[in-house]
């Protein structure tokens, strides 16, 4: 960035330009990681619903990052990384009359971070 503003240039860069870059990163996360760019349905209502789902997914993943993953290695991770490491995992789901049992793999590498996130969300 080239400017003739003297001492105000640093503040302008940090307050305006960096904030704009952060907002573009959040938009990119929504489009690439949470599929907010998929607006190929036949009707405008269906596309609007898809965008609402993507926006709600972003709010949920961001809340998980801010509250549940505060003291873990995923505290500053992108939405796609959180989705791949914590949410998109294989499990065996057994449904009976009274309960639903979810059995997760014992060889899953992110178990500790998952447990910490669950404990933080439960508090």
C-alpha positions in Angstrom: 0.0 0.0 0.0 1.5 3.4 -1.0 0.2 6.5 0.7 1.3 10.1 1.5 -0.4 10.1 4.9 2.7 10.0 7.1 2.0 8.7 10.6 -1.7 7.9 9.9 -0.7 5.3 7.3 0.0 2.6 9.8 -3.3 3.1 11.6 -5.2 3.2 8.3 -3.5 -0.1 7.2 -4.3 -1.8 10.5 -7.8 -0.5 11.0 -9.2 -0.6 7.5 -7.1 -2.7 5.2 -6.5 -5.6 7.6 -10.1 -5.7 8.7 -11.1 -5.9 5.0 -8.8 -8.8 4.6 -10.2 -10.6 7.6 -13.7 -10.2 6.2 -12.7 -11.6 2.9 -11.2 -14.6 4.7 -14.6 -15.2 6.5 -16.4 -15.0 3.2 -14.0 -17.4 1.6 -14.5 -19.8 4.6 -18.2 -19.7 4.0 -17.9 -20.3 0.2 -15.2 -23.0 0.2 -15.6 -24.8 3.5 -19.3 -24.5 4.2 -20.5 -24.6 0.6 -22.3 -21.2 0.5 -21.5 -20.9 -3.2 -23.8 -23.7 -4.2 -26.7 -21.8 -5.5 -27.6 -24.0 -8.5 -31.2 -24.9 -7.5 -34.0 -24.2 -9.9 -35.8 -21.7 -7.7 -34.7 -18.6 -5.8 -36.3 -19.9 -2.6 -34.2 -23.1 -2.7 -31.0 -21.1 -3.2 -32.0 -18.7 -0.4 -32.5 -21.7 1.9 -29.1 -23.1 1.0 -27.5 -19.8 1.9 -29.4 -19.7 5.2 -28.1 -23.2 6.0 -24.6 -22.2 5.2 -24.9 -19.1 7.4 -26.3 -21.2 10.3 -23.5 -23.7 9.8 -20.9 -20.9 10.0 -22.4 -19.6 13.2 -22.4 -23.0 14.8 -18.8 -23.8 13.7 -17.6 -20.4 14.8 -19.3 -20.8 18.2 -17.6 -24.2 18.5 -14.3 -22.6 17.7 -14.8 -19.7 20.2 -16.3 -21.7 23.1 -15.4 -25.3 22.7 -11.9 -25.2 21.2 -10.4 -22.3 23.2 -7.6 -24.2 24.8 -6.9 -26.7 21.9 -4.8 -26.6 18.8 -7.9 -25.9 16.8 -8.6 -22.6 18.5 -7.7 -20.6 15.4 -8.4 -23.2 12.8 -10.5 -22.6 9.7 -14.0 -23.9 9.4 -12.9 -26.5 6.9 -10.2 -27.9 9.2 -12.7 -28.1 12.1 -15.2 -29.8 9.9 -12.7 -32.4 8.6 -11.0 -33.1 11.9 -13.9 -33.0 14.4 -17.2 -33.2 12.6 -16.6 -35.4 9.5 -15.7 -38.7 11.2 -16.8 -42.2 10.8 -19.0 -43.7 13.5 -21.3 -46.6 14.0 -24.8 -45.5 15.0 -27.2 -48.0 16.6 -30.8 -47.0 17.2 -33.0 -49.0 19.6 -36.4 -48.3 21.0 -35.1 -46.4 23.9 -31.7 -44.9 22.9 -29.3 -44.0 20.2 -25.7 -45.3 20.7 -22.8 -43.7 18.7 -19.6 -45.8 18.6 -16.6 -43.8 17.4 -13.3 -45.3 16.3 -10.6 -45.8 19.0 -7.9 -45.0 16.4 -9.2 -41.5 15.7 -6.4 -39.0 16.0 -8.4 -36.0 17.3 -10.1 -37.7 20.3 -8.6 -35.5 22.9 -9.6 -32.3 21.2 -13.1 -33.7 20.7 -13.4 -34.5 24.4 -12.1 -31.1 25.4 -14.6 -29.4 23.1 -17.5 -31.5 24.5 -16.4 -30.7 28.1 -16.1 -26.9 27.3 -19.5 -26.9 25.7 -21.1 -28.7 28.6 -19.9 -26.1 31.1 
